């Protein structure tokens, strides 16, 4: 059965009677035009539209020519005068007749039965079938026998062992033993070489460690020697000066014993002792100068370290990041850092006039935020130094003024009212000290 593509009919424009094709038609194949011609044999009948649509079955004869037998095709036509939606096909531009695709006029495919089990876990047995096959080329092996003579001219004999000797089980066992001994010798040689390389590596590592130890010891001795020389050339601590005093006393005793043992007369002895006393006095004066210089250096380093600690970020242990420390900048540390930089600028030497005036101007703006005796003194010193700089005075006239300005600004930095971070370094409680110079003055 085959479905036929029919034009769509509009029920609103249908006449009362519709001409329907007859039940028997002839189809002729035109070879010239390569088309099939359908010829109606019976007259058309009339069908009332008001009556229910009926299905038609047509018997078609396909005629291909005189020498070619005809072919009969049965067509089933479903007459349904229901307006179908246009979901595919084409429309004739002149006659406005709609031709739908075959898929739109055929019945919908039936849904599969959901109760049918397609997948299950039951064990299935594979069915095997035997099939015979006949190849296009047959081959075989023919053995010589009585009555059958074979041509052995091109035959070759292949032996499993050289010279055709039989290899029995005893020879196989001896070969296995010989090969096992050979494999064992290779294995023992490999293990011996590996052990020798390991011992050689350990020996080299031991020698390297000894050389490293000797090098570290030599570096330590050299470092101690440089440290001792530096302690005598640039002493800083009390222990350094104690060493210098002890060595000086030891040197005086040795020189005194030498004078007492080698002097030939009392006058020579007295003269040589006077010379020893002069040299000892000169060395003591040198030690005192070094002590004074070390005291100034230590005081500057102490101030520098204290200001650096004030401006350091806060260290916080954070358990979220594997107990790693997190450094946080706070407003207090930022303020301490700014004051530290200004103090460093005040104590920097060899600045030009413009650079010095710029530093003084920044310091003046910083201290004028607070009105007290200390800040007024700092502002007066800044104005005095700026006036001297504008007059072109020499550097030697600024030493006292700059030293006093540095000390007053250091007091400003170490005051908790002006630098909250300095409160951590206050040793004496603030309520137990007189602080008239930092009390804010009332504005008139």
C-alpha positions as CSV (number, residue, x, y, z in Angstrom):
1,X,0.0,0.0,0.0
2,X,1.3,3.5,-0.9
3,X,0.1,6.9,0.1
4,X,-0.5,9.6,-2.6
5,X,0.3,13.3,-2.3
6,X,-3.0,15.1,-2.7
7,X,-3.8,18.8,-2.7
8,X,-5.3,20.3,0.5
9,X,-9.0,21.3,0.1
10,X,-10.5,24.2,2.0
11,X,-13.9,23.2,3.5
12,X,-15.2,26.8,3.3
13,X,-14.8,26.9,-0.5
14,X,-16.0,23.3,-1.3
15,X,-19.1,22.9,-3.5
16,X,-22.0,20.7,-2.5
17,X,-20.7,17.8,-4.6
18,X,-17.1,17.0,-5.2
19,X,-15.8,15.0,-8.1
20,X,-13.8,12.0,-6.8
21,X,-11.6,9.7,-8.9
22,X,-12.9,6.4,-10.0
23,X,-11.8,3.2,-8.5
24,X,-9.9,2.0,-11.6
25,X,-7.2,4.0,-13.4
26,X,-4.4,3.2,-15.9
27,X,-0.9,4.5,-15.5
28,X,1.1,4.8,-18.8
29,X,4.9,5.2,-18.8
30,X,6.1,7.8,-21.4
31,X,9.7,7.0,-22.3
32,X,10.2,10.3,-24.1
33,X,9.2,12.5,-21.2
34,X,10.3,10.0,-18.5
35,X,6.9,10.5,-16.7
36,X,4.1,8.2,-15.7
37,X,0.6,9.1,-17.2
38,X,-2.5,8.2,-15.2
39,X,-5.6,7.4,-17.3
40,X,-9.0,7.2,-15.7
41,X,-11.0,4.3,-17.1
42,X,-14.4,4.7,-15.5
43,X,-16.5,7.8,-15.3
44,X,-16.3,9.9,-12.2
45,X,-18.9,9.5,-9.5
46,X,-20.2,12.2,-7.2
47,X,-20.0,12.2,-3.4
48,X,-22.1,14.3,-1.1
49,X,-20.0,16.5,1.2
50,X,-22.4,16.3,4.0
51,X,-21.9,12.5,4.1
52,X,-19.1,11.0,6.1
53,X,-15.8,10.7,4.2
54,X,-15.0,7.2,2.9
55,X,-11.7,5.5,2.2
56,X,-10.9,4.6,-1.4
57,X,-8.7,1.9,-2.8
58,X,-7.4,2.3,-6.4
59,X,-5.8,-0.4,-8.5
60,X,-3.1,1.2,-10.8
61,X,-1.6,-0.5,-13.8
62,X,1.9,0.7,-14.7
63,X,2.4,0.3,-18.4
64,X,6.0,0.4,-19.6
65,X,5.6,-0.6,-23.2
66,X,4.7,-3.6,-25.4
67,X,7.7,-5.7,-24.6
68,X,7.7,-4.9,-20.9
69,X,5.1,-6.5,-18.6
70,X,2.8,-4.1,-16.8
71,X,3.0,-3.6,-13.1
72,X,-0.1,-3.3,-10.8
73,X,0.0,-1.0,-7.7
74,X,-2.7,-0.8,-5.1
75,X,-3.2,2.8,-3.7
76,X,-5.2,3.5,-0.5
77,X,-6.7,7.0,-0.5
78,X,-8.1,8.5,2.8
79,X,-10.7,11.3,2.2
80,X,-10.6,13.6,5.2
81,X,-12.1,17.1,4.7
82,X,-10.4,18.5,7.9
83,X,-8.3,21.6,7.7
84,X,-4.8,20.4,8.5
85,X,-2.0,22.8,9.7
86,X,0.6,23.7,7.1
87,X,3.7,22.3,8.6
88,X,5.5,21.4,5.3
89,X,5.1,21.3,1.6
90,X,4.5,24.0,-1.0
91,X,1.7,26.2,-2.4
92,X,0.9,26.8,-6.0
93,X,1.3,30.5,-6.7
94,X,-1.5,30.7,-9.4
95,X,-4.1,28.2,-8.1
96,X,-3.2,28.7,-4.4
97,X,-3.4,24.9,-4.0
98,X,-1.4,23.5,-1.1
99,X,0.6,20.4,-1.5
100,X,1.7,18.8,1.7
101,X,4.6,16.4,2.3
102,X,3.9,12.7,2.6
103,X,4.8,12.7,6.3
104,X,2.0,15.2,7.0
105,X,-0.7,13.0,5.4
106,X,0.3,9.6,6.7
107,X,-0.9,8.4,10.1
108,X,1.2,9.0,13.1
109,X,3.6,6.2,14.0
110,X,2.3,4.1,16.8
111,X,4.1,4.4,20.1
112,X,6.1,1.4,21.3
113,X,4.7,-0.7,24.1
114,X,6.5,0.4,27.3
115,X,5.7,-3.0,28.9
116,X,8.1,-4.8,26.6
117,X,11.3,-5.7,28.5
118,X,14.3,-4.8,26.4
119,X,17.1,-4.9,29.0
120,X,17.3,-7.5,31.7
121,X,20.0,-9.2,33.8
122,X,19.1,-12.7,33.1
123,X,21.8,-14.9,31.7
124,X,21.6,-15.5,28.0
125,X,23.2,-18.3,26.2
126,X,24.9,-17.6,22.9
127,X,23.7,-19.8,20.1
128,X,26.4,-21.1,17.8
129,X,25.9,-22.2,14.3
130,X,28.2,-24.3,12.1
131,X,28.7,-23.2,8.5
132,X,30.7,-24.9,5.8
133,X,32.7,-23.0,3.2
134,X,34.2,-24.0,-0.1
135,X,37.4,-22.0,-0.9
136,X,38.2,-21.1,-4.5
137,X,41.7,-22.7,-4.2
138,X,42.3,-26.1,-2.7
139,X,45.7,-27.3,-1.2
140,X,46.8,-30.3,0.6
141,X,49.8,-32.5,1.6
142,X,50.5,-35.7,-0.1
143,X,52.8,-38.3,1.7
144,X,54.7,-41.0,-0.2
145,X,53.3,-44.5,0.1
146,X,53.3,-47.7,-1.9
147,X,52.0,-46.9,-5.4
148,X,52.7,-43.1,-5.0
149,X,56.0,-41.6,-6.0
150,X,56.8,-37.9,-5.1
151,X,59.3,-35.6,-6.7
152,X,61.9,-34.7,-4.0
153,X,64.2,-32.7,-6.2
154,X,63.4,-29.3,-4.6
155,X,62.8,-30.6,-1.0
156,X,65.0,-29.3,1.9
157,X,65.6,-30.9,5.2
158,X,65.4,-28.6,8.3
159,X,67.0,-29.8,11.5
160,X,66.2,-28.4,15.0
161,X,69.8,-28.7,16.1
162,X,73.1,-28.1,14.2
163,X,74.5,-31.0,12.2
164,X,71.4,-33.0,13.0
165,X,72.6,-34.1,16.5
166,X,69.9,-35.0,19.1
167,X,69.7,-32.8,22.2
168,X,68.7,-35.0,25.1
169,X,67.5,-34.1,28.6
170,X,70.9,-34.4,30.2
171,X,72.4,-32.0,27.8
172,X,69.5,-29.6,28.4
173,X,70.0,-29.8,32.2
174,X,73.7,-29.1,31.8
175,X,72.9,-26.2,29.5
176,X,70.5,-24.8,32.1
177,X,73.1,-25.2,34.9
178,X,75.8,-23.5,32.8
179,X,73.5,-20.6,31.9
180,X,72.3,-20.3,35.6
181,X,76.0,-20.0,36.7
182,X,76.6,-17.4,34.0
183,X,73.6,-15.4,35.1
184,X,74.7,-15.7,38.8
185,X,78.2,-14.4,37.9
186,X,76.7,-11.4,36.1
187,X,74.4,-10.7,39.1
188,X,77.3,-11.0,41.6
189,X,79.5,-8.7,39.4
190,X,76.7,-6.2,39.3
191,X,76.2,-6.3,43.0
192,X,79.9,-6.0,43.6
193,X,80.2,-3.0,41.3
194,X,77.2,-1.4,43.0
195,X,78.6,-1.9,46.5
196,X,82.0,-0.5,45.4
197,X,80.4,2.5,43.9
198,X,78.4,3.0,47.1
199,X,81.5,2.8,49.2
200,X,83.3,5.2,46.9
201,X,80.4,7.6,47.1
202,X,80.4,7.4,50.9
203,X,84.1,8.0,51.0
204,X,83.8,11.0,48.8
205,X,80.9,12.3,51.0
206,X,82.9,11.8,54.2
207,X,85.9,13.6,52.6
208,X,83.7,16.5,51.5
209,X,82.2,16.8,55.0
210,X,85.6,16.9,56.5
211,X,86.7,19.6,54.1
212,X,83.6,21.6,54.7
213,X,84.1,21.3,58.5
214,X,87.7,22.5,58.1
215,X,86.6,25.4,55.9
216,X,84.0,26.4,58.4
217,X,86.5,26.2,61.3
218,X,89.0,28.3,59.3
219,X,86.2,30.9,58.5
220,X,85.3,31.0,62.1
221,X,88.9,31.6,63.2
222,X,89.2,34.3,60.5
223,X,85.9,35.9,61.6
224,X,87.0,35.9,65.2
225,X,90.3,37.5,64.3
226,X,88.5,40.2,62.3
227,X,86.0,40.7,65.2
228,X,88.8,41.1,67.7
229,X,90.6,43.6,65.4
230,X,87.3,45.5,64.9
231,X,86.7,45.5,68.7
232,X,90.1,47.2,69.2
233,X,89.8,49.6,66.3
234,X,86.1,50.5,66.8
235,X,85.0,49.5,70.3
236,X,81.4,49.9,71.1
237,X,80.4,47.9,74.2
238,X,81.6,48.0,77.7
239,X,83.3,44.6,77.2
240,X,85.3,46.0,74.3
241,X,86.8,48.8,76.5
242,X,87.4,46.3,79.4
243,X,89.6,44.3,77.0
244,X,91.5,47.4,75.9
245,X,92.1,48.4,79.5
246,X,93.3,44.9,80.4
247,X,95.7,44.7,77.5
248,X,97.0,48.2,78.3
249,X,97.7,47.2,81.9
250,X,99.3,44.0,80.8
251,X,101.5,45.9,78.3
252,X,102.5,48.4,81.1
253,X,103.6,45.6,83.4
254,X,105.7,43.9,80.8
255,X,107.4,47.2,79.9
256,X,108.0,47.9,83.6
257,X,109.5,44.5,84.2
258,X,111.8,45.0,81.2
259,X,112.9,48.4,82.4
260,X,113.7,47.0,85.9
261,X,115.7,44.1,84.5
262,X,117.6,46.0,81.9
263,X,118.3,49.5,83.5
264,X,121.9,50.0,84.4
265,X,121.4,53.1,86.6
266,X,118.7,54.8,88.6
267,X,118.7,57.8,86.3
268,X,118.2,55.7,83.2
269,X,115.5,53.7,84.9
270,X,113.6,56.9,86.0
271,X,113.9,58.4,82.5
272,X,112.6,55.2,80.8
273,X,109.7,55.0,83.3
274,X,108.7,58.6,82.6
275,X,108.7,57.8,78.8
276,X,106.5,54.7,79.6
277,X,104.1,56.9,81.7
278,X,103.8,59.4,78.8
279,X,103.0,56.6,76.3
280,X,100.4,55.1,78.7
281,X,98.7,58.5,79.2
282,X,98.5,59.0,75.4
283,X,96.9,55.5,75.0
284,X,94.4,56.3,77.8
285,X,93.4,59.5,76.0
286,X,92.9,57.6,72.8
287,X,90.7,55.1,74.6
288,X,88.7,57.9,76.1
289,X,88.1,59.4,72.7
290,X,87.0,56.1,71.3
291,X,84.7,55.7,74.3
292,X,83.1,59.1,73.6
293,X,82.7,58.4,69.9
294,X,81.2,55.0,70.7
295,X,78.8,56.6,73.2
296,X,77.5,58.9,70.4
297,X,77.3,56.1,67.9
298,X,75.4,53.8,70.4
299,X,73.0,56.6,71.2
300,X,72.3,57.2,67.5
301,X,71.9,53.5,66.9
302,X,69.6,53.1,69.9
303,X,67.4,56.0,68.7
304,X,67.4,54.6,65.1
305,X,66.4,51.1,66.3
306,X,63.6,52.5,68.5
307,X,62.2,54.6,65.7
308,X,62.4,51.6,63.3
309,X,60.5,49.4,65.8
310,X,57.8,52.1,66.1
311,X,57.3,52.2,62.3
312,X,57.3,48.4,61.8
313,X,54.0,46.8,60.7
314,X,52.1,44.7,63.2
315,X,52.8,41.0,63.0
316,X,49.7,38.8,63.4
317,X,49.8,35.0,63.4
318,X,47.1,33.7,61.0
319,X,46.0,30.1,61.4
320,X,44.2,30.2,58.0
321,X,47.5,30.4,56.1
322,X,49.4,27.5,57.9
323,X,50.2,29.6,60.9
324,X,52.1,32.1,58.8
325,X,52.6,35.6,60.1
326,X,50.7,38.4,58.4
327,X,52.0,42.0,58.6
328,X,49.4,44.7,58.9
329,X,49.9,48.5,58.5
330,X,47.9,50.5,61.1
331,X,47.3,54.3,61.2
332,X,49.6,54.5,64.2
333,X,52.5,52.7,62.4
334,X,52.0,54.9,59.3
335,X,52.2,58.0,61.5
336,X,55.3,56.7,63.2
337,X,56.9,55.9,59.8
338,X,56.3,59.5,58.6
339,X,57.8,61.0,61.7
340,X,60.8,58.6,61.4
341,X,61.5,59.8,57.9
342,X,61.3,63.4,59.0
343,X,63.8,62.8,61.8
344,X,66.1,61.0,59.4
345,X,65.9,64.0,57.0
346,X,66.8,66.5,59.8
347,X,69.9,64.5,60.6
348,X,71.0,64.0,57.0
349,X,74.1,66.0,56.1
350,X,75.4,67.5,52.9
351,X,72.0,68.7,51.7
352,X,71.6,71.6,49.4
353,X,69.8,74.8,50.6
354,X,66.6,74.0,48.7
355,X,66.5,70.4,50.0
356,X,67.2,71.6,53.6
357,X,64.5,74.2,53.4
358,X,62.0,71.6,52.0
359,X,62.8,69.3,55.0
360,X,62.3,72.2,57.5
361,X,59.0,73.2,55.8
362,X,57.6,69.6,56.2
363,X,58.7,69.4,59.8
364,X,57.1,72.8,60.5
365,X,53.8,71.7,58.9
366,X,53.9,68.5,61.0
367,X,54.5,70.1,64.4
368,X,52.1,73.0,63.9
369,X,49.2,70.6,64.1
370,X,49.7,70.8,67.9
371,X,50.1,74.0,69.9
372,X,52.3,73.5,72.9
373,X,55.7,74.8,74.3
374,X,57.6,72.0,72.5
375,X,56.1,72.7,69.1
376,X,56.6,76.5,69.5
377,X,60.3,76.0,70.3
378,X,60.7,73.7,67.2
379,X,59.0,76.3,65.0
380,X,61.2,79.1,66.3
381,X,64.4,77.0,65.6
382,X,63.1,76.2,62.1
383,X,62.5,79.9,61.4
384,X,65.9,80.8,62.8
385,X,67.7,78.2,60.7
386,X,65.7,79.2,57.6
387,X,66.7,82.9,58.1
388,X,70.4,81.9,58.4
389,X,70.2,79.8,55.3
390,X,68.6,82.7,53.3
391,X,71.5,84.9,54.5
392,X,74.1,82.4,53.2
393,X,75.8,81.7,56.5
394,X,78.5,79.0,56.7
395,X,77.8,75.4,57.9
396,X,79.7,75.9,61.1
397,X,77.1,78.3,62.4
398,X,74.3,75.7,62.2
399,X,75.8,73.0,64.3
400,X,74.3,74.0,67.6
401,X,70.9,75.0,66.2
402,X,70.5,71.8,64.2
403,X,71.5,69.6,67.2
404,X,69.0,71.3,69.4
405,X,66.3,71.1,66.7
406,X,67.0,67.3,66.3
407,X,66.7,66.7,70.0
408,X,63.5,68.7,70.3
409,X,61.9,66.9,67.3
410,X,63.0,63.5,68.8
411,X,61.1,64.5,72.0
412,X,58.1,65.3,69.7
413,X,58.4,61.9,68.1
414,X,58.6,60.0,71.4
415,X,55.6,61.8,72.9
416,X,52.5,59.5,72.9
417,X,50.1,62.5,72.3
418,X,51.8,63.2,69.0
419,X,52.9,59.7,68.1
420,X,50.6,57.0,69.7
421,X,53.0,54.2,68.7
422,X,55.6,55.6,71.2
423,X,53.4,54.6,74.1
424,X,54.8,51.0,73.8
425,X,58.3,52.3,74.6
426,X,57.4,54.5,77.6
427,X,59.1,53.0,80.7
428,X,57.8,55.4,83.3
429,X,54.0,55.9,83.6
430,X,52.9,59.2,82.1
431,X,50.9,60.2,85.2
432,X,54.1,60.1,87.3
433,X,56.1,62.5,85.1
434,X,55.9,66.3,84.6
435,X,54.9,67.0,81.0
436,X,54.3,70.7,81.0
437,X,56.2,71.2,77.7
438,X,53.7,68.9,75.8
439,X,50.5,70.2,77.3
440,X,48.3,71.9,74.7
441,X,47.9,75.6,75.1
442,X,44.4,77.2,75.1
443,X,43.7,79.3,72.0
444,X,42.9,83.0,72.7
